[in-house]
Amino acid sequence: MERTRRAKLSILFWVIVLAMLFLLYHQQTKPAVTGEPFNAACRDPLAGVAGNLDDARFSLTPNKADIPAGATVILRLPGVDFADELVSQLKPKVTAVLDGQPARVDDGDSFAGCPSPSRTLYDAPIRIERTWATGRRLDISVIGYRLPNRAVKNLPVQFFLASGSPPTRKLVAEFHGVVSADRTVAALVDVPTIVREGSSIPLRVSTVDQFGNPSRPPGKPLFIELDGQKLASPEIALDGEGRGAVEIPPPAAGVHRFSLFFGDKELGRSGPCLVSKESPSTNYYWGDLHSHTYFSDGFTTANPADAFAYANDTAHLDFAAVTDHAEAVWGCAMSPARWSFIEEAGRRANVPGKFITLLGYEWTGAFVFGGHWPVFDGHAHVLFPDGGKPCRADTDECNSFDKLLAKMAPYHPLVIRHHVCVKWAPATFPAQPSAEMPVLEIASSHGSCECPTCPGLIPDRVNSAENYIQTALLTGVHYGLVGGSDNHHAMPGARSFAGMKKFTMNAGGLTCILAGRLSREEVFQALRERRCYATTSARIFLDFHLADAAMGQVLPRPARVEGTFIVHGVDRLAEVVIWRGDIDRKTFSIIHSVSVDGLDAAGAWRDPSPPKRGLYYLRARQTDGEMAWSSPIWIE
């Protein structure tokens, strides 16, 4: 009897296992069906390695009623990632066969649907030119589809049926594929910028593919070098997505850098870590104030929650903002539901002391593809300290930059002008100071807008000097300088690395703030007081003083200006320059310049004949092209 009982239990166990496997397979392949009943199947999923071409096959069969001639089946593909001028060359080819006969497939529409139509949706209409009888199968093939560069697990493929007069569109099937990261080409390695002597150093690692996606670790042996010397311990273990953390035993006081090696290949190097004999009164925190997801024109199917996760887990940021466009830059504006999603994603990801989320959006006062755009007044992103509501440039309330500032004032936000020198969105600057506008973005993945003859400029820029950061500084308004990636793949904090495939708006632009602790209040306060500086993406250390005044401060005009600087690079430094701005004469000049051949630079500088009203700021440049800019110090 016991044997019979065990046999029954064994049979029941395998029945349950088979049922679970069937349900798992069924959930992966069964479509979400609404409206007209169809049998739908995915015969070859749209899935594969990020950035690669893929083919897929699907089938639809009506099982309740015939579909009349004149109906249209619309295949919607997400994540079509291409430059606008290459649409015709990179569009996937869609073919269809109905009951053994070719069906007509019209040229797809890359500007259909919401959100981000030209970037993340592609509709291909399949014409039903004769009655589609019950039980007859429509086979659809997708050939040469380019998977998104951003690897997200949920890649939906949808089918709609449009029929009737007037035509109505109903979702009849939906499948989900998986996009995976490519092989590991590099590692993002990060440590705190300042620690006290005697404290262990937390080191974080994320291995990434050529697009910056978290990727599987390359294997072993993995080891860490400290200042070029291999550490015998501790060993670092990475999880399945190439992420790991380890505590490094306390090194001696000084400047240290860490590298992760796989065999004899350096996968990644940290920014400088300053080990101080005294407890630091100020910490250096790194963040990205400007990034996008598929909620606006992001080249991805990843949403704001995915973006915050990337910023924290992969880019190792201390703070990050998602700033999706409020306006209908590709056909549809940000909805209240999507704004609520951003707020909730930010609330969930915000962990004071560990990772801070900043809630915001982008005001799009000009648009390169909008021939009749209602405004031509530059771009800005708005960050709320305690919540707020977006206001769009295509409404009467905010159809000028001045109106935007007035409308946002009750929320006490930060309103940050960015890529101010691009031809298709040049920005002007208020002549009077505004509490909402303490900083300007000097660098992003587009490039820099420092001055017309400065290095690293945005290629598509205006020719005159009226729309550059130095122009804004010469108005006499006290602006600090920040960086933001303007990344459009839901990857805040994306940076350049060896083996990276560079393309438009993917990496470049960070902000470092100087603050006592990590909280949303401290981040906003540091930015309002201009205790910050900008980099192109490398975590370059800057210390810049004029007498006792630090970055962002204002002091009475002395008879003679004397200051100091310290720069610690991630890579070898090429030069350090100090700019002087004369507000009354409306001129900028370099008053101190040092050619550097090494990782570190320090020195003193002086201006024996300072202007009556002026400012000074430092720019450091590495041999690899990475740069950093201090916020100015002002004299009045």
Residue, then its C-alpha position, 0 to 999 in steps of 0.5 A: m500500500e505504501r508503494t502504491r501511495r509513493a507511485k501515486l505521489s510520484i505520478l502527481f509530482w511529474v504531472i505538476v512539473l509538466a503542467m508548470l512547464f506547459l504553463l511557462y511555455h504557454q505564457q511565453t508564447k500565448p498572445a494577449v488577445t482582445g477584440e477579434p478571437f485569433n489563434a496566434a503563434c510565435r514560430d521564431p521570436l524576435a530576440g537576440v544580442a543587443g544591436n544585432l540584426d534578427d529575423a522572426r516568424f509569427s502566424l495568426t489564424p481567425n477561429k470564430a469568424d471570417i475577416p472581411a476583405g479591406a481589413t488591415v493587420i498591423l505589425r508593431l515592432p518596438g525598439v527600431d534604433f537607427a539614425d533618421e537619415l538611414v531609415s530606408q537602409l535599416k528598416p526591417k523587411v516584412t513579408a506575409v503569406l495568407d493561405g499560401q498566397p503572398a499578402r500585400v505589405d505596405d511600407g512601414d510607418s516609423f512615426a506611428g504611435c506613442p511614445s517616441p514613434s520614430r525611435t521605438l515603434y515601427d508599424a507595418p500594415i499587412r493588407i487583407e485584400r480578400t476574405w480571410a476565412t476562419g481557420r486559414r493562417l497568415d504567416i508573417s516574417v520579419i527580416g533584418y530587424r535591428l535589435p535595440n542597443r539597450a538590452v531589456k528583457n521585455l521586447p513586445v511585438q504586437f499585432f492589431l486588426a484595423s477594420g470597419s468604417p470608420p476603421t477601428r484598431k484592436l490589439v489581437a496578439e502580443f509576444h515578448g522577446v528577450v534582448s541580451a547583452d553582447r560579450t564583455v568588453a570593459a568594466l566600470v570600476d568606482v570608488p569614493t573620491i575621498v576617504r579617511e586614512g585607516s578606512s577600508i575602500p568600497l570598490r564597485v564593479s560592473t562589466v559591460d558590453q560595447f553599448g554599456n549594457p550589464s554583461r556576464p563576467p568574462g570568467k577568471p582570473l579576475f584581479i585588482e591592481l592598486d596603483g599598478q601593483k596586483l593585490a593578493s586579496p581580496e578576490i572579487a566575485l561578480d554575479g551573473e550580470g557582471r556586478g560585484a563589490v569588495e572592501i579594499p584594506p586601508p592603503a596609506a594616505g595619498v592618491h590611489r587608483f584601482s584597476l580590474f584585470f582579466g588576465d593581462k587585459e585591463l578591463g577598467r580603471s577607477g577615478p582617483c581616491l584621495v586617502s586623507k589623514e583627517s576626516p573629510s569635511t566635504n564629500y565628492y558625490w557624482g551624478d547625472l542631471h539629464s537623461h532620457t528613456y522611451f517615455s520621450d525620444g529615447f532609443t530604447t524600450a527601457n522605462p524610468a525605473d530601468a534608468f534609475a536601476y542602471a544609474n545605481d547598479t551599473a553606473h555607480l552614481d550617487f544621484a541621477a535624474v530622468t528628464d524625459h521630454a514633456e512636449a510631443v517631440w515625436g507625436c505625443a506629449m508626456s501624459p499624467a499617467r507617465w509623469s505619475f510613473i516617473e514619480e513612483a519610480g523615483r520614490r521607490a529608487n530613492v535611498p538617502g545615504k546611498f542613492i538619490t533620485l531627482l524628479g524632473y522633465e525636459w522643456t523643449g523650446a525648439f526641435v530640430f525636426g519640427g518645421h512649425w515648432p511653436v517656440f524657438d527658445g532653446h532647451a532646459h531641464v527642470l528638477f523638482p526638490d519636492g515634486g511638481k507638474p511639467c509645463r509644456a512649451d507648446t502651451d500658452e502657459c509656458n511658450s517662452f523661457d521667461k514664462l517657464l521660469a515664472k510658472m515653475a517658481p512656486y515649486h522652487p526647482l532647478v531650471i538648467r539650460h543645456h546644449v545652448c550652442v546647437k544650431w537647432a536650439p540656441a539658448t539665450f540667458p537672462a540678464q538678471p539672476s534667477a533663484e531657479m537658474p543657479v547652474l548651466e550644463i557645459a557638457s553632455s554626450h552632444g559635446s561642449c558649448e564652452c566657447p567657439t574656439c574651445p576643445g570638444l565643441i558640439p559639431d552642429r553649433v552656431n557660428s556666433a559667440e552669442n550662445y555659449i557658456q562663456t557668453a552667459l558668464l559674462t552677463g554677470v549672473h553667477y552661474g555654476l557649471v554642471g554636466g549631464s549625459d543627455n543619454h537617450h538609452a535609459m542609461p544615466g551615467a553612461r561613460s566612455f570606455a575602451g571598446m565602446k561603440k560610440f553613437t549619438m547621445n550615449a555617453g558623456g557628462l557628469t556633475c560632481i557636487l561637494a556636500g556633507r552628506l548624500s540626500r536630496e536636500e543636500v544635492f539641491q543645496a549644493l547646486r544652488e550654492r554652485r558647490c559643483y563642477a562638470t566633467t565629460s564623463a571621467r571622474i576627474f578630481l578638481d580643487f580650485h581656490l582663489a584665496d579662501a574662496a572655493m568653487g562657486q563663491v563670490l568675494p570682494r575684489p582684492a588688489r591682487v588675485e592669487g589662487t591654487f589648484i589641484v587636479h587628479g586625472v583618471d588618465r594622463l593629463a594634457e593641460v590645465v588652464i585658468w580662464r579670466g572673465d572681465i564682465d565690464r569688457k565682455t572678454f575672456s582670456i587665459i591667465h594661467s596655463v600648464s602643460v602636464d605629462g602625468l596623472d596629477a597636477a597642482g600649483a599656484w596661480r595669480d592675476p596681478s591686475p584683476p578686473k573690477r568685476g570678473l570671474y575665474y574658472l579652471r578647465a582640465r583636459q586629459t590626453d584621451g580628450e576627457m575634460a573637467w570644468s570648475s564652477p567659477i569663483w567671482i570677484e565684485 
